[in-house]
Amino acid sequence: MLDVIGIGIGPFNLSLAALIEPTPLRALFLEKREAFCWHPGLAVPNSQLQVSPLKDCVTLVDPTSPYSFLNYLALHGRLYSFVNKRNASTSRREFTDYYQWVARRLRTLRFSEEVVDVVPFRDGYRVNTSTTTYLARAVVIGVGVEPKIPGCARRLLGDTVYHAADYLEREPPYPDEDVLVVGGGQSGAEIVEHILTRPVGTRITWVTARTNLFAMDDNSFVNEAYMPGYSQRFHALPLRQRRAIVEREKLTSDGISAELCNRLYEMLYERSVDGTLADSFRLLSSVVVKDIAAHNKRWRVDLNRIATQQHHSILVDRIVLATGFQPRTPPFLQSLLEGACMEDGLRVLGPDYAVRFNQHMPGPVYLQNQSLLLHGLQSVNLSLVAYRNSLIINSLLGQPFYLNTSDRQMLDGYETPDTSEVGAGLDAMVSTQHMAAIT
């Protein structure tokens, strides 16, 4: 009987595995893929991490962990060079390599084992995989996300209609093609930039439902929303208020980096100078795709302007859907969560990310990356991944291990009654042994 099994090995459960290692917990993590990967189809050459690389698997909870990004840099002989860079961030390519480095060093990870069922069993859960069966007192679900595909495109997916997640796994656009990119977020912008850097000749139409290409809001005060205290206060709010906050603060997580916006604008400006812009690029804002149909080996795309409800059609050779992602819910998870408490159609999670059930369960079930409206935008963002996993570990142990400290915040946050007790039982916990080790 293990203490915990993690299902899925993405960045969130990888962080949990790294932070569990120095604890007494007996853990195992299972993944159906053959090795760790992180959106490989989106790893275009210029893609950058949108958060600080110090928001890695472990640093903000245990700065002395051997699995930190800084230790990765040191062991690869790049620490001084990284410090000397003008940009304090890093590429998605390097951060993916960091994740893979962590995964190779952890002994609790099992790849090529797909979980097919999780069944309550005595004092825990029976986890059935494609090869064997395990028993654990608790499970942590980190099965990741899947592409969000517009209804009109689902039956057409293939070599020339595909989601941005598959961009690098398809043949690149040819110089004489008309390409439609749908979506005005970071992924759409990175793909447009990648096409623009290829040989001239590809014609791009870029459509977004937003009224403009909005940059991600990441000034220092705004980023206070990605600190532990802010997250605790958010979780204590009524659901209606949480919905409004998530919508209002969406651009703190779901915009295009300002650097990329400016880089794209400069590229397009240079095309206007040499006279090639009008024939090679157009940007349509406040526009949604209504329908897609085959037309003489091409695609006829019906577009609708949101403000005027005007319709028009364009012909293209290729469609790239940069339309975002949504949480995955495999069949075993639907079955396991049938008895979960619900609020306005959402499963209720505690401050430690444990699902609340209507009936007795033999052990806790924790959900990663499925609580946008319960814990805020940070729940689907890398910013507080180490903090979240420290809460899960403390909850699993039922006693203190990680001290969930946070710098003093400059901004008090949401106007709410006193919520200082929210998560206090978790945040006050600290392991004397562990703290002695790191001091």
Wavefront OBJ file of the C-alpha trace (Angstrom):
o trace
v 0.000 0.000 0.000
v 1.552 3.272 -1.175
v 0.769 6.582 0.488
v -0.036 8.331 -2.783
v -0.164 7.696 -6.508
v 0.071 10.570 -8.963
v -1.744 9.995 -12.250
v -0.200 11.896 -15.142
v 3.307 13.356 -15.246
v 3.176 16.907 -16.499
v 4.789 19.971 -14.887
v 2.369 19.918 -11.917
v 2.804 16.291 -10.852
v 6.505 16.444 -11.717
v 6.819 19.228 -9.150
v 4.877 17.130 -6.636
v 7.201 14.166 -7.195
v 10.281 16.351 -6.668
v 8.907 17.884 -3.463
v 7.771 14.520 -2.104
v 11.235 12.982 -2.387
v 12.630 14.313 0.939
v 9.421 13.378 2.810
v 8.564 10.004 4.355
v 5.710 9.525 1.865
v 5.818 6.422 -0.314
v 4.789 7.654 -3.744
v 4.550 6.544 -7.349
v 3.680 8.563 -10.471
v 2.229 7.006 -13.616
v 2.176 8.340 -17.186
v 0.962 6.750 -20.414
v 3.552 8.534 -22.572
v 6.982 7.005 -23.046
v 8.850 10.004 -21.637
v 8.224 13.455 -20.245
v 7.116 16.032 -22.816
v 5.559 19.477 -22.544
v 3.537 20.649 -25.557
v 6.214 19.624 -28.085
v 4.111 20.854 -31.001
v 4.288 24.406 -29.649
v 8.043 24.600 -29.044
v 8.749 27.020 -31.890
v 12.266 28.513 -31.824
v 11.404 31.924 -30.362
v 8.854 30.773 -27.761
v 9.603 32.088 -24.292
v 8.481 31.071 -20.822
v 5.909 33.635 -19.654
v 6.800 33.383 -15.955
v 10.049 33.590 -14.040
v 12.116 30.383 -14.290
v 12.389 30.564 -10.492
v 8.758 29.420 -10.536
v 10.110 25.968 -11.262
v 9.259 22.637 -9.645
v 10.624 23.445 -6.193
v 12.396 26.776 -5.622
v 9.621 28.887 -4.074
v 8.961 26.182 -1.470
v 12.415 24.657 -1.000
v 15.177 26.892 -2.435
v 17.854 24.338 -1.506
v 16.296 21.452 -3.430
v 18.626 19.676 -5.875
v 15.781 19.879 -8.420
v 15.839 23.668 -8.773
v 16.304 25.451 -12.077
v 19.405 27.153 -10.706
v 20.962 23.803 -9.835
v 20.094 22.586 -13.334
v 21.945 25.592 -14.780
v 24.947 25.047 -12.506
v 25.286 21.362 -13.355
v 25.047 22.173 -17.067
v 27.700 24.891 -16.861
v 25.345 27.759 -17.743
v 24.718 29.527 -14.432
v 27.072 32.480 -14.994
v 26.006 32.789 -18.632
v 22.348 32.840 -17.593
v 22.999 35.593 -15.057
v 24.876 37.573 -17.726
v 21.932 37.465 -20.146
v 19.964 40.681 -20.495
v 16.739 38.681 -20.278
v 16.037 37.071 -16.896
v 13.549 34.653 -18.455
v 14.266 31.575 -20.515
v 13.003 29.786 -23.593
v 10.343 27.090 -23.528
v 12.983 24.848 -25.089
v 15.371 25.277 -22.140
v 12.597 24.919 -19.554
v 11.410 21.732 -21.231
v 14.973 20.413 -21.008
v 14.961 21.370 -17.317
v 11.742 19.389 -16.765
v 13.174 16.385 -18.585
v 16.337 16.619 -16.467
v 14.219 16.519 -13.289
v 12.209 13.576 -14.629
v 15.368 11.555 -15.358
v 16.600 12.030 -11.790
v 13.417 10.952 -9.984
v 12.973 7.260 -9.215
v 9.247 7.429 -8.480
v 8.169 8.035 -12.092
v 6.800 5.232 -14.273
v 6.269 5.977 -17.962
v 4.416 3.856 -20.534
v 1.802 2.939 -17.911
v -1.655 4.191 -18.759
v -4.173 4.293 -15.910
v -7.445 2.721 -17.023
v -9.394 2.684 -13.757
v -9.312 3.948 -10.170
v -11.588 2.125 -7.726
v -12.136 2.802 -3.998
v -10.791 -0.170 -2.049
v -10.780 -0.645 1.747
v -8.428 2.037 3.111
v -7.471 3.474 -0.256
v -7.720 3.029 -4.009
v -6.951 0.300 -6.471
v -5.238 1.906 -9.470
v -5.373 -0.326 -12.531
v -2.958 0.391 -15.365
v -2.337 -1.170 -18.751
v 0.230 -3.498 -17.146
v -0.511 -3.997 -13.440
v -2.432 -2.876 -10.341
v -1.306 -0.633 -7.466
v -2.833 0.254 -4.109
v -2.586 3.721 -2.576
v -4.173 5.628 0.292
v -4.595 8.742 -1.865
v -4.448 9.791 -5.518
v -3.418 13.050 -7.153
v -4.879 13.582 -10.604
v -2.641 15.538 -12.978
v -3.802 14.340 -16.385
v -3.271 17.721 -18.005
v -5.243 19.484 -20.698
v -6.444 18.770 -24.213
v -6.911 21.076 -27.216
v -10.132 23.051 -27.338
v -11.496 22.546 -30.857
v -14.355 24.648 -32.293
v -17.361 22.508 -33.184
v -17.203 23.384 -36.880
v -13.635 22.028 -37.119
v -13.828 18.753 -35.182
v -14.796 16.534 -38.101
v -12.192 18.154 -40.374
v -9.012 17.673 -38.336
v -6.097 16.366 -40.382
v -3.016 17.480 -42.284
v -4.286 20.973 -43.142
v -6.732 21.645 -40.281
v -5.203 21.182 -36.844
v -4.754 22.632 -33.405
v -1.714 24.729 -32.509
v -0.599 21.883 -30.204
v 0.211 19.902 -33.359
v 1.844 22.765 -35.267
v 5.422 21.449 -35.331
v 4.204 17.901 -35.976
v 2.674 18.900 -39.331
v 4.379 19.911 -42.564
v 5.254 23.615 -42.429
v 3.220 26.016 -44.585
v 4.423 26.268 -48.173
v 5.440 29.628 -49.675
v 2.375 29.820 -51.926
v -0.213 28.861 -49.295
v -2.980 30.917 -47.749
v -2.899 30.174 -43.999
v -5.599 31.061 -41.472
v -4.514 31.331 -37.822
v -7.441 31.422 -35.391
v -6.839 32.852 -31.903
v -5.241 36.011 -30.538
v -3.322 34.599 -27.595
v 0.338 33.689 -27.073
v 0.227 30.473 -29.115
v -1.381 32.183 -32.087
v 1.170 35.000 -31.940
v 4.129 32.587 -31.757
v 2.852 30.649 -34.767
v 2.303 33.822 -36.795
v 5.846 34.932 -35.953
v 7.229 31.540 -36.972
v 5.457 31.694 -40.334
v 6.645 35.264 -40.897
v 10.259 34.184 -40.400
v 9.968 31.540 -43.117
v 10.611 32.240 -46.828
v 8.401 35.031 -48.156
v 5.327 33.930 -50.055
v 2.996 32.455 -47.436
v -0.100 34.619 -47.018
v -1.452 34.862 -43.469
v -4.911 35.776 -42.253
v -5.019 36.076 -38.464
v -8.408 36.295 -36.764
v -9.257 36.895 -33.126
v -12.520 37.357 -31.266
v -10.820 39.974 -29.118
v -10.980 43.624 -30.130
v -7.193 43.804 -30.333
v -4.032 41.820 -29.697
v -3.771 42.436 -25.986
v -0.453 42.082 -24.191
v -0.260 40.039 -21.016
v -0.552 42.257 -17.956
v 2.473 41.289 -15.887
v 3.532 44.355 -13.982
v 4.783 43.780 -10.451
v 1.580 44.841 -8.695
v -0.617 42.704 -10.943
v 1.601 39.700 -10.254
v 0.679 39.939 -6.571
v -2.332 37.866 -7.668
v 0.111 34.969 -8.065
v 1.196 34.848 -4.443
v -0.045 32.405 -1.778
v -1.952 34.926 0.347
v -3.880 36.214 -2.645
v -4.777 32.659 -3.617
v -6.091 31.895 -0.128
v -8.325 34.963 -0.096
v -9.646 34.154 -3.553
v -10.621 30.613 -2.545
v -12.720 31.982 0.351
v -14.871 34.207 -1.896
v -18.403 33.363 -3.095
v -18.386 31.653 -6.495
v -20.135 34.534 -8.251
v -17.422 36.928 -7.134
v -14.699 34.501 -8.166
v -16.162 34.257 -11.678
v -16.074 38.029 -12.059
v -12.469 38.231 -10.847
v -11.257 35.510 -13.231
v -12.857 37.320 -16.160
v -11.510 40.703 -15.061
v -7.961 39.427 -14.501
v -7.793 37.139 -17.542
v -5.007 39.119 -19.204
v -2.687 38.453 -16.273
v -2.381 34.931 -17.671
v -3.926 34.818 -21.138
v -2.343 37.635 -23.126
v 0.575 37.888 -25.531
v 3.927 38.858 -24.057
v 4.642 42.556 -24.703
v 8.027 41.644 -26.195
v 6.396 39.369 -28.769
v 3.723 41.964 -29.600
v 6.389 44.561 -30.303
v 8.515 42.102 -32.268
v 5.570 41.185 -34.498
v 4.656 44.818 -35.056
v 8.211 45.620 -36.131
v 8.248 42.661 -38.562
v 4.990 43.816 -40.109
v 6.228 47.400 -40.270
v 9.283 46.321 -42.254
v 6.976 44.521 -44.692
v 5.017 47.716 -45.121
v 8.271 49.502 -45.967
v 9.188 47.086 -48.755
v 5.598 46.944 -50.002
v 4.892 43.256 -49.283
v 2.565 43.635 -46.286
v -0.734 44.137 -48.131
v -0.272 40.965 -50.153
v 1.036 38.753 -47.358
v -0.760 39.579 -44.101
v -4.059 40.751 -42.672
v -5.332 40.861 -39.103
v -9.061 40.657 -38.417
v -10.164 41.504 -34.876
v -13.622 41.042 -33.314
v -14.173 38.148 -35.720
v -15.249 34.573 -35.057
v -15.221 31.499 -37.286
v -18.776 30.294 -37.944
v -18.214 27.424 -40.363
v -15.562 25.572 -42.351
v -16.259 23.580 -45.516
v -14.172 21.873 -48.190
v -14.010 23.774 -51.495
v -11.946 22.570 -54.491
v -9.172 21.052 -52.336
v -9.139 24.207 -50.198
v -11.195 25.418 -47.235
v -13.996 27.962 -47.337
v -14.180 29.651 -43.951
v -17.253 31.676 -42.982
v -16.388 34.569 -40.679
v -18.691 36.714 -38.572
v -17.883 40.210 -37.282
v -19.065 40.309 -33.681
v -20.029 43.997 -33.539
v -21.934 44.263 -36.839
v -22.942 40.607 -37.389
v -21.680 40.950 -40.954
v -20.685 37.692 -42.662
v -18.062 37.048 -45.283
v -16.055 34.057 -46.499
v -12.403 33.484 -47.328
v -10.585 30.642 -49.074
v -7.467 29.183 -47.438
v -5.208 26.171 -47.824
v -4.402 25.590 -44.157
v -6.081 26.361 -40.818
v -4.188 26.489 -37.503
v -6.483 26.601 -34.454
v -4.762 28.470 -31.627
v -7.987 28.181 -29.648
v -6.642 27.205 -26.253
v -6.943 24.161 -24.024
v -9.410 22.642 -21.568
v -8.991 20.165 -18.686
v -8.938 16.499 -19.668
v -11.532 14.269 -18.031
v -10.803 10.624 -18.952
v -13.505 8.013 -18.233
v -11.846 6.720 -15.044
v -11.876 10.256 -13.619
v -15.550 10.793 -14.416
v -16.379 7.570 -12.604
v -14.158 8.352 -9.597
v -15.688 11.822 -9.136
v -19.343 10.831 -9.491
v -20.013 11.514 -5.808
v -18.206 14.852 -5.635
v -19.941 17.835 -4.057
v -21.001 20.309 -6.741
v -21.526 24.059 -6.780
v -23.033 25.624 -9.887
v -21.819 22.712 -12.001
v -18.286 22.712 -10.545
v -16.650 20.137 -8.302
v -15.865 21.603 -4.902
v -12.222 21.508 -3.814
v -10.798 22.407 -0.436
v -7.887 24.826 0.054
v -5.553 21.803 -0.214
v -7.049 20.868 -3.647
v -8.775 17.784 -2.235
v -12.175 16.960 -3.727
v -15.085 17.167 -1.316
v -17.446 14.206 -1.607
v -21.048 13.676 -0.581
v -20.267 10.207 0.742
v -17.417 8.652 2.681
v -14.324 7.942 0.604
v -11.415 5.726 1.715
v -8.856 8.473 1.116
v -8.347 11.901 -0.414
v -8.467 12.635 -4.141
v -6.583 15.764 -5.234
v -7.061 17.565 -8.548
v -4.333 19.466 -10.382
v -5.146 22.090 -13.027
v -8.939 21.747 -12.846
v -9.953 24.517 -10.465
v -9.830 27.816 -12.363
v -12.917 29.203 -10.625
v -12.097 27.650 -7.249
v -8.488 28.746 -6.773
v -8.086 31.381 -9.476
v -5.934 31.810 -12.555
v -2.873 30.583 -10.673
v -4.345 27.063 -10.648
v -3.727 26.676 -14.392
v -0.502 28.695 -14.356
v 3.033 27.663 -13.382
v 3.377 30.498 -10.859
v 2.248 28.685 -7.700
v 2.832 25.077 -8.687
v 5.365 24.450 -5.908
v 3.170 26.177 -3.325
v 0.121 24.138 -4.351
v 2.072 20.899 -4.083
v 3.387 21.846 -0.657
v -0.252 22.125 0.476
v -1.009 18.680 -0.942
v 2.042 17.161 0.768
v 1.196 18.718 4.129
v -2.366 17.456 3.746
v -1.191 13.950 2.881
v 1.077 13.817 5.908
v -1.540 15.264 8.228
v 1.288 17.114 9.921
v 3.686 19.917 9.043
v 6.534 19.458 6.639
v 6.799 22.478 4.328
v 6.521 25.986 5.685
v 4.392 27.833 3.151
v 5.960 31.220 3.596
v 5.334 34.166 1.334
v 6.868 37.601 1.036
v 4.801 40.408 2.501
v 2.350 41.535 -0.172
v 2.162 45.182 -1.215
v -1.472 44.828 -2.227
v -4.113 43.611 0.201
v -6.152 42.073 -2.581
v -9.845 41.390 -2.747
v -12.348 43.202 -0.558
v -13.492 40.344 1.634
v -14.220 39.623 5.274
v -11.246 38.460 7.290
v -10.084 35.167 5.789
v -6.887 34.829 7.747
v -8.015 31.429 8.975
v -8.366 30.056 5.439
v -5.672 27.469 5.027
v -4.177 28.496 8.351
v -3.978 24.890 9.438
v -1.856 24.205 6.394
v 0.177 27.404 6.256
v 1.170 27.233 9.902
v 2.665 23.788 9.462
v 6.412 23.420 9.438
v 8.691 20.489 9.900
v 11.391 21.058 12.485
v 13.519 18.413 10.790
v 13.083 19.876 7.335
v 13.637 23.479 8.351
v 16.743 22.474 10.273
v 18.015 20.801 7.124
v 17.514 23.839 4.896
v 18.895 26.338 7.401
l 1 2 3 4 5 6 7 8 9 10 11 12 13 14 15 16 17 18 19 20 21 22 23 24 25 26 27 28 29 30 31 32 33 34 35 36 37 38 39 40 41 42 43 44 45 46 47 48 49 50 51 52 53 54 55 56 57 58 59 60 61 62 63 64 65 66 67 68 69 70 71 72 73 74 75 76 77 78 79 80 81 82 83 84 85 86 87 88 89 90 91 92 93 94 95 96 97 98 99 100 101 102 103 104 105 106 107 108 109 110 111 112 113 114 115 116 117 118 119 120 121 122 123 124 125 126 127 128 129 130 131 132 133 134 135 136 137 138 139 140 141 142 143 144 145 146 147 148 149 150 151 152 153 154 155 156 157 158 159 160 161 162 163 164 165 166 167 168 169 170 171 172 173 174 175 176 177 178 179 180 181 182 183 184 185 186 187 188 189 190 191 192 193 194 195 196 197 198 199 200 201 202 203 204 205 206 207 208 209 210 211 212 213 214 215 216 217 218 219 220 221 222 223 224 225 226 227 228 229 230 231 232 233 234 235 236 237 238 239 240 241 242 243 244 245 246 247 248 249 250 251 252 253 254 255 256 257 258 259 260 261 262 263 264 265 266 267 268 269 270 271 272 273 274 275 276 277 278 279 280 281 282 283 284 285 286 287 288 289 290 291 292 293 294 295 296 297 298 299 300 301 302 303 304 305 306 307 308 309 310 311 312 313 314 315 316 317 318 319 320 321 322 323 324 325 326 327 328 329 330 331 332 333 334 335 336 337 338 339 340 341 342 343 344 345 346 347 348 349 350 351 352 353 354 355 356 357 358 359 360 361 362 363 364 365 366 367 368 369 370 371 372 373 374 375 376 377 378 379 380 381 382 383 384 385 386 387 388 389 390 391 392 393 394 395 396 397 398 399 400 401 402 403 404 405 406 407 408 409 410 411 412 413 414 415 416 417 418 419 420 421 422 423 424 425 426 427 428 429 430 431 432 433 434 435 436 437 438 439
